[in-house]
Amino acid sequence: MNNILVPIGTSPDSSKTLQYAVDFATNFGAKIYVMDVFSVTTAVGSLANVEEKVAKSGKEHLKEVIDQVDTKHVEIKIATYNGDIVDGLNDIDKELGIDLIIIAPRSNDIQEELYLGNTSGRIIKQTDIPTLIVPKGTTFKPIKKIMTAFGSGILKRSSILTPLATIKNKFKSEVSLLLVKRPGYSEDDLKVNTALLDLSKKLTITENATTYLGVTEFYHEEHPDMLCVFRRKRGFFKKLWEKNTILKSEFYVPVPVLVLSVKKD
C-alpha cells in the first residue's frame, strides 16, 4: 500500500480524519495525498486568474489542516482539482495509482441523521477505488478482527481483495466471513471465492432480507475492529443505489468500514 488519498472538505473534523490516515499510513510506509476539490467556471471577460486564486486558497486551507496533525514523518502531498470530485479522484488515481481513499462517514452536510453525505456517498458509489470509511473521532488502533460480509461469494478478480489481504498481513488480523443468503439468492452465490476463503478463519452463513441486517445480527457477537463489504450493484448498498446519501437508520456501524469495489464484475 503506497498511496493513500484523503479528500479534505470544510468540516472542522478534517484534521482528525487526516490524523487517522497518518497513523494508518505509518504501518505501511505509505504517502498521503490530501485533496481539495473546487468548481470554478471562468466566463469570457471575467478575471482570468479566478481559478488560480481559488486553488491557492484551497492549498492554504489544506496546509492549515496538515498543521493540526502529527505527521510522524509521513510524506503528505497536496493536490487541488477544479471540477467534479469523482472526476478528480479518477484523474489522480490514473496519474498516481491510489491504493486507498480514507474518508469520514459524513462530508460537509450538517444533517446528523446521515451516515454518508452527498460527497462521501458519491465517492463510495461512483468510484472503483477501495475506500475506508472512518467514524469521526476514531483513534487508530491495530486492526485485529475483521468481519467481511457479503451476499454473494462470487468474485471474478481475486485482486479485488488486495487491500483486505494487505491489512490482514500487516496486523495479523483474524478475518471472519459472513455470507448472508438474501431473498432470490442463487446456488452460485453460495460458492465463495477461494482467495477469500484463504484469508479467513471461519465462515458463517445466515439468512436475512439484506446483507446489512445480517451484519447487525452478528456484529455484537463478533466485535470486529473493521467491517469489510463489497460495493456491487446487487450487493451491500443495493437498496440505497438510487441516492448518494445514506441515513444512519439504513446503515451504521461504529468501526471503520472497508469498501471494496467489484463494480466491473
C-alpha positions, 0 to 999 in steps of 0.5 A: 500500500503506497498511496493513500488519498484523503479528500479534505472538505470544510468540516472542522473534523478534517484534521482528525480524519487526516490524523487517522490516515497518518497513523494508518499510513505509518504501518505501511510506509505509505504517502498521503495525498490530501485533496481539495476539490473546487468548481470554478467556471471562468466566463469570457471577460471575467478575471482570468486568474479566478481559478488560480486564486481559488486553488491557492486558497484551497492549498492554504486551507489544506496546509492549515489542516496538515498543521493540526496533525502529527505527521510522524514523518509521513510524506503528505502531498497536496493536490487541488482539482477544479471540477467534479470530485469523482472526476478528480479522484479518477484523474489522480488515481490514473496519474498516481495509482491510489491504493486507498481513499480514507474518508469520514462517514459524513462530508460537509452536510450538517444533517446528523441523521446521515451516515454518508453525505452527498460527497462521501456517498458519491465517492463510495458509489461512483468510484472503483477505488477501495475506500475506508470509511472512518467514524469521526473521532476514531483513534487508530488502533491495530486492526485485529478482527475483521468481519467481511460480509457479503451476499454473494461469494462470487468474485471474478478478480481475486485482486479485488481483495488486495487491500483486505489481504494487505491489512490482514498481513500487516496486523495479523488480523483474524478475518471472519466471513459472513455470507448472508443468503438474501431473498432470490439468492442463487446456488452460485452465490453460495460458492465463495471465492477461494482467495477469500476463503484463504484469508479467513478463519471461519465462515458463517452463513445466515439468512436475512432480507439484506446483507446489512441486517445480517451484519447487525445480527452478528456484529455484537457477537463478533466485535470486529475492529473493521467491517469489510463489504463489497460495493456491487450493484446487487450487493451491500448498498443495493437498496440505497443505489438510487441516492448518494446519501445514506441515513444512519437508520439504513446503515451504521456501524461504529468501526471503520468500514472497508469498501471494496469495489467489484463494480466491473464484475 
